[in-house]
Amino acid sequence: MSGDRFEGIAPSPVSLLEKITRIEREKRLKVIRFDVAEPAFPPPKNAVEGTIEALMKGSYKYSSSWGVPELRASISDYLKATRGVIFTEGEVLVTPGGKFANYAFFSGLFKPGDHVVLIKPYWVSFKAVPTILRINAVEVWAKDPYHLDRETMSAAMLKRPKAIVINSPNNPTGGLLDEGDLKFLKDLAEDFDLLILSDEIDWAYVYDGRKFVSPASFEGLRERTIITDGFSKVFSMTGWRVGFAAGPKELLKRMHTVQEHSVSAPATFAQYGCLSALEGYAGHIKNMVKRCDSNRKMVVRALSAIKMISCPVPEGGFYAYPRILGGHFANTEDFANLLLEGAGVAVVPGEHFGDNRGHFRLCYALPVAEVSEGLKRIAEFLGSK
């Protein structure tokens, strides 16, 4: 239908699964899955055991629509320990995945016609959800890899936005906001009475001595910030579908109303599994970051050796965001399709992230052998062009 708000919404990377399954079946070739932002490492053993124990004890009925109280209290402790951010148990909402926490932010706090600022390149759902809800996205380019451009951000205030969405470490670039960025964000939020959505799902993945800083740790921003996070990326618990939001209670109440009347709450036994994951997690996180850092270095080294590719060093996350040089492809959508069909390697084109500059996203949280094989295939594919 002409004017349909669903027209032109980029698909989520998970939608590639059907095509990948067909290629693997027809070509009898294992596709290297650089496309899905899902760590291919096992979750903590105690998380699995805690989930099973919860089921055996009968924790398979509804939980509170706010989430299991013990998990909310543990998340409060986790935020304090990992980010120095203090939100009480009553300021935590447990959600079915981090994506729903983001959805509830847009749906619960804004109305059709409101404006929110998105910083490009952005995670695809940050554009899709406001579009579905008829909320206007004011798109502003980041300074590479992911820093606030003061001039364009200030110009965006002419639209009188109600919020700014940040995602650091950034998906897709791997860029990381620094304290200078956050101080400028604080000034904007106070001057223009803005809310901040801080998606911190990849908070632990920072490299080369850098440190993640949450805007909610800044005086004056805590009461304006909703943190969203979850157990998918840091704990490799994607299938549990448990996330959370933390922020001022009055804002969370509205987000809770969205949840209560739509999805109710995450699976109860999954929440108890997450509670177990938060018991002694430091060693697990350290190991995850170490493995991804090793893969990061391998990816940058291999891609930088390919003449047709420029690959900046990611500051965080587990994403590389290379650029194709030389105009050999119509766009990165074309490149991604040809790479998948021709070499059995799946990546996500930059167009999905609002970026038409020739970039593509590659997620490297995979076993070393798969990363190595995928890089080899990319080199051979581009070498034939």
N, C-alpha and C positions, 0 to 999 in steps of 0.2 A: 504494500500500500504506500502511495506517495505520502511523504511526511511522517512515516512510521518511525517512532523513536528507536526502534530496534534495528533499523537499517544502518549498516556501516559499523556496527559494533564488532571489534576484533575478537576472534575466538580466544578462549583460554588455551594455553599450550596442551592441557590434558586432552583436548579434542583431537589431537593427532593420533591417539592410540589406535583407532580403527584403521587408519591408513597404514600405520606401522605394522599392525598385525597382518594386513593383506600383503605387504611387501615381504615380510618374513616368511609367510606361507608360500607365496608364489616364487620367490627367489631363493628360498632356503638359506637365508642370510640373516644372522643376528644383527639387528639395527642397534647402533650405539646411541643411547638415549641422552644426548646433551640438551635435550629440549625441556625436560621436566625438572623443576626446582625441587627435587626430592632427594635427600641424601640416601645413597645406596649402601648405607652402613646399618648394622643392627641396632635396635633400641637398647637402652639399659636393661640388663637381665632382671633387675628388681621391678621394673615397670611391667614386664610380661608376667612375672610371678604375682605381682600385686593385682593385676587385672584378673588373672585366673582365680586367685584367692577371693576376690570380690564376688565373682560369679558363683563360686562354690558356697559362699556365705549368704547368697540370695540378694545381692545388690543389683538386681535387674529390674526394679520398679522405678517409677518416676523419682527424680530428685527434686529439690527446690528449683524453681525456675531461675533463681540466682546462681545455682550451682551448689555442690556439696560444701557445707560450711568449713569442714576441715581443709579442703582444697583451697578455698578462698583465703583462709588464714595462712596457709603455706605459701600461696602466691604472694601475699603481702610481704612475708619474710624474704622470699626470693627476689622481689623487686628491690627491697632495701639492701640485700647483700650484694646483688650484681650491679645495681645502678645508683645506689644511694638515694633512692626515691621512696618516700614514705606515703603509702596509701593504706588505710586500714582495711580489715576484712570487709567492712561495710561499703568500701569504695572499690570493690572488685566484683565483676560480673563474669561468670564462666560461660563460654559460648561454644556452639558447635563449630570449632575451627576458628582461626584468626580472621578468615574472610568474612564470616558472619559478624564478627565484632566490628569490622569496617562497614559492613552493610548497615548494621544497626546505628552506627554513627551518622551516616548520611540520612537514613530513613527517619531516625528519631529526633534529630536536632535541626533539620532544615525542611523547608517547604518548596514546592515547585516554583521556579522563578528565582530562587536565591542563587548567589554566586559563590563558588569555592575555587581557590587557586590550586592548580596542579602544576608540579614542577617536572618538566620534560628532560629526559625520557622518564616515563612513569610506568608502574606496574599496570597491566592492561585493565584490571578490574577497577582501578581508581577512576578511569574514564567511563567504563561500562556502567557502573552502578549509578552515578549521578545522572547519566543519560537516561537510563531506565526510569529513574525517579523524577525526570524533568527538572533537575537541578543543573544550572549552567556552570560549565567548567571554564575557568579562565586559565589558559595554558601559557606557561612562562618557561623559557629555556633555562636550564641550569648552566653554570660555567662548568666545563669538564673538569673532573669526571662527575662531581655532584656537589656543587657549591652554589650559594645564592648569588644571583646577579642583582646587585642593589638597584641599578637603574630600572631594569624591567620589572622587578618585584614592586618597586615604588609606583611605577606606572600602572600596575595591575590594581592598585588601591583605588583608582578612579572608578572601577566597577563596583565599589563598595561591597567587597566580598564578606562573607560571614566566617570563613575559615581558610586556613592553609593546610594542605596535606603534605607531610614529609615522610620519607621512607629511607631510613639510614641505618645500616649500610643499604645502599640503593639497589633495588632490583629494577633494571637490568645491569647497571654500569659497574656495580661494586664500589661506587664512590661513597665517601663518608663525610657528613657534615662536621665541621670543626667548631670550636668555641666561638670564633668570630662570626660564623654563620648564625649560630644560635643566639648570640647577643643581638644581632640585627633582627632576627626573628622576634625576639622579645620586644624590641622597640616597635616593630610593626604591630604586634599583637596588642600592645598597650595603647598605641596611638590610634588604632582603628578598631579597637574592641573586637578582636578576632579570637576564634577558637583554633586549636591546633590538634590535628590528628597525627600522632606520631606512631607509625607502624614500625615496631622494633623486633620483628620476627627473626631477624638475622643478627641481633645485637652482639652475639659472642664472636662472630667471625670478623675479627680485625687483625691486621698484620703489621709487621715491621715496626713494632713498638708503639703503634697508635692505640688510642683508648676511645671506646664508645662513650658518648655523653648523651644522656636523655634530656630533652628540653624541660621535662617535668622537674629536673633537679635545679633549675634556675628559679631564684626568687622572683615571683611575679608571673611565672608561667605555669606553675603547678595547678593553679585554680582555673587555667584556661586549656589545659592539655588532657586529651584522652590518649593513653597508651594502649596500643593493641599488640598482642603477642600470642604465642601458643607453644605447643609441644612438637610441632611438625619438623622444624628445621634444626633446632639445637639438640633435640632428643631423638630424632629420626622416627617420630611416632605419627607419621602422616595419616595412617589408617584409623587412628583413635578418634580423629576429628574433634580435638579439644583445643580451644583457644581461650583468650580472656581479654577483657578491657578493664582498665583501671583509670580512675579519674574522680572528679568531684561528684558527690552523691546525687546532687540535683540533676546533673547531666546523665548519669548512669540510670537514674529512674526512668527516664524517657527511652533510653536504649533498652532497658529491661522490659518495658511495655511492648516494644517491637518483638522482642524474643518470646515473651510469655504468650503472645497471641499469634505466633507463627510456628516456631520450632520447639517451643516449651523449654528444652534444656538439652545438653549433651547426654549421651548414654551414661547412666550412673556408674556402671562397672568400669567404663573408660576413664571416668573422672578419678576413681580410686587408683587405677593404674598410673595416672599422672601424679597423684599424691605420692605414690611410691617412688616415682622418678625424681621427685624433689628431695628425696632422702639421700644425701651423699652424692651430689651430682658433679662436683668439681672435677673429679678425675675423668668422668665421661666427657665433659665439655672440653677439657684440655686435650684429650685424645682426638676428638672430632676436629678441632681447630688445627691441630698439628698435621693430621692427614690431609685436610683441605689445603693448608699452606703448601705442603709438598706438591700437591697436584697443581696448585696455582702457578708455582714456579715452572713446572714442566710445561704447562699450557702456554704461558707467555714465551718461554724459550722456543718451543716448537713453532708456534704461530708467527713469531717475529722472524723466523728463518724463511718464511714463505714470502716471496716478492710481492704477491698480490694482496698481502694482508698487513695492516698496521694494528698492533695489539698493545694498548696501554696496560700498565701493571695495575690490577685491581687493588684498592685499598682495603676492601672488606668483602663480606658476603662469600658466596662460592660461585660467582659468575664472572666470566670474562666477556668483554664487549668489543670484539674486534671490528675493524672496518675493512670492507672490500675495496681495493684500489683499481683504477684503470678503466672503469666503465665496461667491464666484460659481461655484466648482467644488467637486465632492464631495471631491476631493483633487488632488494634482499629477499623479498617474497619469492621471486624467480630463482634466486640463488639457493634458497632453502629447499624449494621443491626439487630442483635438479640434484642437489647434494643428497637428498633423501632417496630419490629414485635411482640415482646413478652410483652412489657410494654406500648407501645404507647408513647414513649419519643424519640424525635429526637435530636441528637447531631452530631457534625462534627468530624470525626476521624482525628487524628494528621497527618496521611499520606497525607492528602490534603494540609498540610502546610509544606511539606518536612520533616516531623518528624516521625520516626518509633520507638520512644522510649516508646510507650505505653500511650501517652497522648490523650485526646479528648477535644474539645472546647465546652463550655456551655455558652450561652448568657442569662443573667439574667435580662434584661430590660423588665420585664413582670409584670403584676399585681401580688401582693403578693400571692393571692390564687393559681395562676397557678404555681408560683415558688415552693410553699409548696407542691402542689400535685405532681409536677414533681420530686422533691427530694424524696418524699415518694415512688414513683414508682421505682426510681433507687435503693433505699435501699432494697425494697422488691425483685426486680429482682436479685440483687447481693446476697441477703441473701439466695436465692434458689439455688445458684451455689455451 
